[in-house]
Amino acid sequence: MRRALQIDEQSSGTNHPHVAIRLNNLATLLHATNLLTDAGPLMRRQLEIFVKFTRATGHAHPHLQAAIGNYVALLREVGQSQEQIVATLREMATEL
């Protein structure tokens, strides 16, 4: 999965939606194997790519809502409160 991600990054660029899908696949595997701290940054990066796509095109990427839901669920699982999650998402939105 890491190799597939690397290939997509090289061929499509680091901010392409295909890369985001690869990030999701790897993050899902890491999450399933209880490597939450490794999965978190990948989920965040995936979400960032979909947000950038949405802003650039004016159309929400079809996987955007699922990416938000998965990232929020992971943040809850690692113990973040609702207020911390909202702050994280707001911070991310202002950085992009």
RODO-2510 file (C-alpha; in nm, 4 decimals, decimal comma):
residues 96
     n   res          X          Y          Z
     1     m     0,0000     0,0000     0,0000
     2     r     0,2861     0,2374     0,0759
     3     r     0,4409     0,1604    -0,2617
     4     a     0,1104     0,2207    -0,4413
     5     l     0,0832     0,5549    -0,2611
     6     q     0,4344     0,6477    -0,3676
     7     i     0,3634     0,5570    -0,7303
     8     d     0,0435     0,7657    -0,7354
     9     e     0,2235     1,0620    -0,5771
    10     q     0,4943     1,0462    -0,8429
    11     s     0,2581     1,0027    -1,1355
    12     s    -0,0346     1,2249    -1,0344
    13     g     0,1147     1,4712    -0,7857
    14     t     0,0823     1,4828    -0,4094
    15     n    -0,2541     1,6638    -0,4069
    16     h    -0,4433     1,4486    -0,6547
    17     p    -0,7664     1,2760    -0,5439
    18     h    -0,6191     0,9381    -0,6431
    19     v    -0,3484     0,9970    -0,3835
    20     a    -0,6178     1,0727    -0,1266
    21     i    -0,7834     0,7392    -0,2001
    22     r    -0,4500     0,5600    -0,1505
    23     l    -0,4029     0,7505     0,1749
    24     n    -0,7462     0,6335     0,2866
    25     n    -0,6641     0,2715     0,2053
    26     l    -0,3400     0,2830     0,4033
    27     a    -0,5008     0,4735     0,6923
    28     t    -0,7843     0,2202     0,7062
    29     l    -0,5336    -0,0642     0,7315
    30     l    -0,3386     0,1139     1,0049
    31     h    -0,6603     0,1912     1,1905
    32     a    -0,7730    -0,1713     1,1678
    33     t    -0,4414    -0,2824     1,3162
    34     n    -0,4803    -0,0303     1,5999
    35     l    -0,2012     0,1999     1,4801
    36     l    -0,4138     0,5076     1,5373
    37     t    -0,1298     0,7567     1,5699
    38     d    -0,0004     0,6438     1,2297
    39     a    -0,3456     0,6520     1,0693
    40     g    -0,4309     1,0032     1,1907
    41     p    -0,1907     1,2070     0,9753
    42     l    -0,2855     1,0049     0,6672
    43     m    -0,6562     1,0664     0,7256
    44     r    -0,5889     1,4345     0,7792
    45     r    -0,3868     1,4584     0,4590
    46     q    -0,6611     1,2777     0,2677
    47     l    -0,9177     1,5245     0,3991
    48     e    -0,6937     1,8180     0,3081
    49     i    -0,6676     1,6936    -0,0507
    50     f    -1,0454     1,6619    -0,0822
    51     v    -1,0985     2,0101     0,0653
    52     k    -0,8444     2,1587    -0,1774
    53     f    -1,0158     1,9779    -0,4649
    54     t    -1,3529     2,1153    -0,3554
    55     r    -1,2217     2,4693    -0,3300
    56     a    -1,0434     2,4490    -0,6647
    57     t    -1,3365     2,3053    -0,8584
    58     g    -1,6325     2,4502    -0,6704
    59     h    -1,7741     2,0969    -0,6406
    60     a    -1,7506     1,8743    -0,3360
    61     h    -1,5461     1,5639    -0,4009
    62     p    -1,7719     1,2549    -0,3728
    63     h    -1,5580     1,1171    -0,0879
    64     l    -1,5349     1,4417     0,1109
    65     q    -1,8141     1,3686     0,3591
    66     a    -1,6860     1,0158     0,4263
    67     a    -1,3344     1,1526     0,4811
    68     i    -1,4672     1,4048     0,7338
    69     g    -1,6658     1,1354     0,9142
    70     n    -1,3725     0,8949     0,9278
    71     y    -1,1336     1,1606     1,0553
    72     v    -1,3779     1,2782     1,3229
    73     a    -1,4361     0,9171     1,4328
    74     l    -1,0617     0,8616     1,4630
    75     l    -1,0177     1,1812     1,6644
    76     r    -1,2912     1,0637     1,9005
    77     e    -1,1278     0,7234     1,9281
    78     v    -0,7958     0,8785     2,0339
    79     g    -0,9774     1,0698     2,3051
    80     q    -1,0408     1,4151     2,1656
    81     s    -1,3456     1,5955     2,2979
    82     q    -1,6068     1,7457     2,0667
    83     e    -1,4593     2,0908     2,1323
    84     q    -1,1095     1,9700     2,0431
    85     i    -1,2379     1,8075     1,7246
    86     v    -1,4159     2,1275     1,6171
    87     a    -1,0995     2,3266     1,6931
    88     t    -0,8888     2,0817     1,4901
    89     l    -1,1214     2,1068     1,1900
    90     r    -1,1351     2,4871     1,2117
    91     e    -0,7575     2,5076     1,2358
    92     m    -0,7252     2,2820     0,9356
    93     a    -0,9713     2,4924     0,7353
    94     t    -0,7766     2,8120     0,8038
    95     e    -0,4447     2,6486     0,7113
    96     l    -0,5729     2,5463     0,3705
***
